[in-house]
Amino acid sequence: MLTVRRATPDDIGAVDALLGRSYGPQLRADYPPSTLVLALPRMARAQPRLIASGRYFLAEEEGRLLGAGGWSPEPPSGGPVVPGLGHVRHVATDARVARQGVGRAVMEQVMLDAREAGAQRLSSLSTLTAVRFYEALGFRPLRPILLRFGGADFPAVEMERDL
C-alpha cells in the first residue's frame, strides 16, 4: 500500500538515491547524453532546504521510497514571491515504478498542501519527458524555456495550473 508523508532532514540520503533512480533512466529518451552528463550531477541532488521546509513529500511502499516532490512559494531560481503562486519542486518517481500512480499520489498531496497554504495557482518547470504527466494533472504549457545545469543548456517547458 502506497503512503505519502512529509519528508524530514533524515530523508536526504534516500531522496538523493531516488533522484538518481529517476532522472537518469527517464530522461534518456528526450535528452542527449552530452546534456545529461553535465546536467544530472546538479539536478539529481536532494535540496536540504526544500526537504526541511515541510512542503516536500515522499511516497513509500513497504519502506521503499518510490516517489517524491514538493512545492515552494519561492521560484526555483530565486526572485520575488508572487502572492497566490506556488512552484512545483523536484518531483521524481523511481523509474522502476513509472506510470503506476506514484507521481500522481505525490502531486495530489503537493496540490492539496499548496492550496491549503493559500496558493491559487501552481507553476512547474517540466522536463520534456514529464510534460504529458503534468498535462494529465491539469497543467497547461505556457512556453518552452532553456535552463542551465552544469554548463549544459537544458530544454524544459514552463507549465501552470489553477488550484
Secondary structure as UniProt FT lines:
FT   STRAND          2..6
FT   HELIX           9..11
FT   HELIX           12..27
FT   TURN            28..30
FT   HELIX           33..43
FT   HELIX           48..52
FT   TURN            53..54
FT   STRAND          56..61
FT   TURN            62..63
FT   STRAND          64..72
FT   TURN            76..77
FT   TURN            83..84
FT   STRAND          85..93
FT   HELIX           95..97
FT   TURN            98..99
FT   HELIX           102..116
FT   TURN            117..118
FT   STRAND          121..127
FT   TURN            128..130
FT   HELIX           131..136
FT   TURN            137..138
FT   STRAND          140..149
FT   TURN            150..151
FT   STRAND          152..162
//
